[in-house]
Amino acid sequence: MRRRTFDKLTTAVGAVLVVALVAVGSLALWGYSYANSNVHNQLAAQKIFFPPKAAFQDARAGTEITPGMIPYIEKYAGQQVLTGQQAEAYADHFISVHLSDMPYNGIYSEVSAASRANPNDAKLKSLVTTVFQGTTLRGLLLEAYAFWTIGQVALWGSIISFILAGVMLILVLLGLVHVRRTPESAEI
């Protein structure tokens, strides 16, 4: 095979890879944008806010803010939950702590079973509703966090694809220069 033919083939394959990497990077960037805007819009509609800064001054067990929450949620004091990171912090370090402080550790199946075993206990029936709502909100916030995380992975994928496309473009250009410099009669 002639060297020049081989160089043209490899350069053409490189050019196709550049186009493919740019397409993959563009789709991943679109996925990131979609995930971020969707999570933001869905969370914004819920109007969930972290407790205000003043609530952190009296942090103690049994109150709205416990000392264990401070490292995770104080940085968001007073802010609306709008990002995946905020949703995860609110779910795992605010709602979860309050659920675990409830009877039966706020585990819905256990509270529900206790309520069914004592059908006339109004306090248990009320607790079932509260635990169900808290568990459901926590699950929904963690789903928002998961979707947001997928968006972050897509962002990194797009960045890597664009970098690889740039490297490949440089190699294609060098390949074109090499094709021009290679004599017609050169063999592999």
C-alpha positions as CSV (number, residue, x, y, z in Angstrom):
1,M,0.0,0.0,0.0
2,R,1.2,3.4,-0.8
3,R,2.1,5.6,2.2
4,R,0.1,8.5,0.9
5,T,-3.1,6.4,0.5
6,F,-2.7,5.1,4.1
7,D,-2.2,8.7,5.4
8,K,-5.3,9.9,3.6
9,L,-7.4,7.0,5.1
10,T,-6.2,7.6,8.6
11,T,-6.7,11.4,8.3
12,A,-10.2,10.8,7.0
13,V,-11.0,8.5,9.9
14,G,-9.6,11.2,12.2
15,A,-11.9,13.8,10.7
16,V,-14.9,11.5,11.2
17,L,-13.9,11.1,14.8
18,V,-13.7,14.9,15.2
19,V,-17.3,15.2,13.9
20,A,-18.5,12.3,16.1
21,L,-16.8,13.7,19.3
22,V,-18.3,17.2,18.6
23,A,-21.7,15.6,18.2
24,V,-21.4,13.6,21.4
25,G,-20.1,16.6,23.3
26,S,-23.0,18.7,22.0
27,L,-25.6,16.1,23.0
28,A,-24.0,15.8,26.5
29,L,-24.0,19.5,26.9
30,W,-27.7,19.6,25.9
31,G,-28.3,16.8,28.5
32,Y,-26.6,18.8,31.2
33,S,-28.5,22.0,30.4
34,Y,-31.8,20.1,30.3
35,A,-31.2,18.3,33.6
36,N,-30.1,21.5,35.4
37,S,-33.0,23.6,34.1
38,N,-35.5,20.9,34.8
39,V,-34.3,20.3,38.3
40,H,-34.2,24.0,39.0
41,N,-37.7,24.6,37.7
42,Q,-39.3,21.7,39.5
43,L,-37.6,22.6,42.8
44,A,-38.5,26.3,42.4
45,A,-42.2,25.4,42.0
46,Q,-42.1,23.6,45.4
47,K,-40.9,26.8,47.3
48,I,-38.9,24.8,49.9
49,F,-36.6,27.0,52.0
50,F,-33.8,26.1,54.4
51,P,-34.4,27.5,57.9
52,P,-33.2,31.1,58.4
53,K,-29.7,31.9,59.8
54,A,-31.3,32.8,63.2
55,A,-32.5,29.2,63.6
56,F,-28.9,28.0,63.7
57,Q,-28.0,30.1,66.7
58,D,-30.0,27.8,69.1
59,A,-29.0,24.4,67.6
60,R,-29.7,21.6,70.0
61,A,-31.2,18.2,70.0
62,G,-35.0,18.2,69.7
63,T,-35.2,21.6,68.0
64,E,-35.6,22.5,64.3
65,I,-31.8,22.6,63.9
66,T,-29.7,20.0,65.6
67,P,-25.9,20.4,66.0
68,G,-25.3,17.5,63.5
69,M,-27.1,19.4,60.8
70,I,-24.9,22.5,60.9
71,P,-22.0,21.4,58.8
72,Y,-24.4,20.3,56.0
73,I,-27.1,22.9,55.8
74,E,-25.9,26.1,57.6
75,K,-24.3,27.2,54.3
76,Y,-27.7,27.3,52.7
77,A,-29.5,29.1,55.6
78,G,-32.5,31.0,54.3
79,Q,-32.0,29.9,50.7
80,Q,-34.6,28.3,48.5
81,V,-33.9,24.7,47.5
82,L,-33.1,25.1,43.8
83,T,-30.1,22.8,43.0
84,G,-29.4,19.1,43.3
85,Q,-26.8,19.7,46.0
86,Q,-29.3,21.7,48.0
87,A,-32.0,19.0,47.5
88,E,-29.6,16.3,48.8
89,A,-28.6,18.4,51.8
90,Y,-32.2,19.1,52.7
91,A,-33.3,15.5,52.2
92,D,-30.4,13.8,54.0
93,H,-29.5,16.3,56.7
94,F,-32.8,18.0,57.5
95,I,-35.8,15.8,56.7
96,S,-34.0,12.5,57.5
97,V,-32.8,13.8,60.9
98,H,-36.4,14.9,61.8
99,L,-37.8,11.6,60.6
100,S,-35.3,9.6,62.7
101,D,-36.3,11.6,65.8
102,M,-39.9,10.4,65.4
103,P,-41.3,7.2,67.0
104,Y,-40.2,4.1,65.1
105,N,-37.3,6.2,63.7
106,G,-39.8,7.6,61.2
107,I,-39.8,4.4,59.2
108,Y,-43.1,4.4,57.3
109,S,-43.6,0.7,57.2
110,E,-43.1,0.4,61.0
111,V,-45.4,3.4,61.8
112,S,-48.0,2.1,59.4
113,A,-47.8,-1.4,60.9
114,A,-48.2,0.0,64.4
115,S,-51.2,2.1,63.3
116,R,-52.9,-0.9,61.7
117,A,-52.3,-2.9,64.9
118,N,-54.0,-0.1,66.9
119,P,-56.7,1.2,64.6
120,N,-58.3,3.5,67.2
121,D,-55.1,5.3,68.0
122,A,-55.5,8.8,66.4
123,K,-52.0,9.8,67.3
124,L,-50.5,6.9,65.4
125,K,-52.8,7.7,62.4
126,S,-51.6,11.2,62.4
127,L,-48.0,10.0,62.6
128,V,-48.5,7.7,59.6
129,T,-49.5,10.8,57.5
130,T,-46.6,12.9,58.8
131,V,-44.0,10.1,58.2
132,F,-45.5,9.4,54.8
133,Q,-45.3,13.0,53.7
134,G,-41.8,13.4,55.1
135,T,-40.5,10.2,53.4
136,T,-42.2,11.1,50.1
137,L,-40.7,14.6,50.1
138,R,-37.3,13.2,51.0
139,G,-37.5,10.7,48.2
140,L,-38.6,13.3,45.6
141,L,-35.7,15.6,46.7
142,L,-33.2,12.7,46.3
143,E,-34.6,12.0,42.9
144,A,-34.0,15.6,42.0
145,Y,-30.4,15.2,43.3
146,A,-29.9,12.0,41.2
147,F,-31.2,13.7,38.1
148,W,-29.0,16.7,38.8
149,T,-26.0,14.4,39.3
150,I,-26.6,12.8,35.9
151,G,-26.5,16.3,34.4
152,Q,-23.2,17.0,36.1
153,V,-21.8,13.7,34.6
154,A,-23.1,14.8,31.2
155,L,-21.3,18.2,31.6
156,W,-18.0,16.4,32.3
157,G,-18.6,14.1,29.4
158,S,-19.2,17.0,27.1
159,I,-16.0,18.7,28.3
160,I,-14.0,15.5,27.7
161,S,-15.5,15.0,24.3
162,F,-14.7,18.6,23.2
163,I,-11.1,18.3,24.4
164,L,-10.7,15.0,22.6
165,A,-12.2,16.5,19.5
166,G,-9.7,19.4,19.7
167,V,-6.8,16.9,20.1
168,M,-8.1,14.9,17.2
169,L,-8.5,18.0,15.0
170,I,-4.8,18.8,15.6
171,L,-3.9,15.3,14.6
172,V,-6.0,15.5,11.5
173,L,-4.3,18.8,10.5
174,L,-0.9,17.3,11.1
175,G,-2.0,14.3,9.0
176,L,-3.0,16.6,6.2
177,V,0.4,18.3,6.3
178,H,2.1,14.9,6.3
179,V,0.1,13.8,3.3
180,R,1.3,16.8,1.3
181,R,4.9,16.1,2.3
182,T,4.9,12.4,1.5
183,P,6.2,11.5,-2.0
184,E,3.7,9.7,-4.3
185,S,5.9,6.7,-4.6
186,A,6.6,6.1,-0.9
187,E,5.4,2.7,0.3
188,I,4.5,1.4,3.8
